[in-house]
Amino acid sequence: MEIIKSFIESIINIYSNHPKLLLETIILIALCVLLKIYYPKFRGFMGEFWVKLELSKLPKDKYFVFNDIMIKDEKGTHQIDHIVLSKFGIFVIETKNYYGFIKGKEFDNKWIQYLGKNKNYFVNPIHQNYGHIKSLSNLLELEDKYFISVICFSNHAKIDVKSSSIVTQVNDLENEILKYKVLLINNDIKELSNIIISNNIKDKTLRKQHVKNIRIKINNNRALENNMICPKCGNKLVERNGKYGKFIGCSNYPKCKYIKNNITKAGKDTFAQ
Ligand SMILES: [Zn+2]
C-alpha cells in the first residue's frame, strides 16, 4: 500500500512541477485511444490504397481500372472492390486485408485464418466474388467466361490456397493480370466502361444502407449462432470434427454445409462484402 501511495504522490509531484508535461500526457493518451478506435479503418484504407497503386501501374491505353464500384440488381446491392476492364478479360478483384496464415480450397465453403493459436473461419471469397461476377455479367450482358475472378490478400498474409482461379497478394497482382495475353473480348471496352460508370451507385445514403444491411445480417447470424441455430437452414448447430480440427457446424450436414464464423476483430479489418 505504501509503495502505491508514494508512487501516486511522486506522479502528482512531477505533474504539478511540470504542467506542460501533463498536457502532453493527455494528448498522448487521447492519440492512443483514437488509434485504437480508428486503426482497423486506417488499415482497411491503406490496404485499398496499395491495391489501387498496384493497379495504376497497368498500361492505361489497354486497361480501364475501377475502384469501389457499387451496382444494384434484383438480389440487392453489390460492392465490388476493383474491376479491370481489358480486351484480355474483365478482372473482378475482391481484396482481403487479412493477416495471419490463410488456408483453403476453391470449393470449400469456408476458408481458415490462423492467428497464432486462434483459428477463424471466413466465407470462401471465391464464392463471394462469384456473386459480384454474376451481377456484372448481367449488367454488361456478357457471359461468365469473359470474367476472371481475382482474390487479392495483403502482403502480410501467408497464403496456402488450392484454386484454379487467381488467389494472389498485392505485390503479384499486376503480374497476374498481365499473364492474360489472349484477346477475349470483341466489345468496345470504352462502351463497357461507360455502362459501369453510369450504373455505379454514388449516393452516400444508399452506400451507407448497404453497409448497414450487411451489419444487420451479420448480427442476426451471430445471434442465431449464439443460440446454436443454423442461420442458413434453422437446424441445430453442433460441434463437429473436420480435417482441420474441431468446429461448430450444422447438424443437417451434408444437406447444409454451414460452418460457424469466428472472425475476430483482431484478424479482420472490415465487414465490407
Ligand atoms: Zn444448416
Boltz pocket constraint, residues with backbone or C-beta under 6 A from the ligand:
constraints:
  - pocket:
      binder: B
      contacts: [[A, 230], [A, 231], [A, 232], [A, 233], [A, 234], [A, 235], [A, 236], [A, 250], [A, 251], [A, 252], [A, 256], [A, 257], [A, 258]]
      max_distance: 6.0
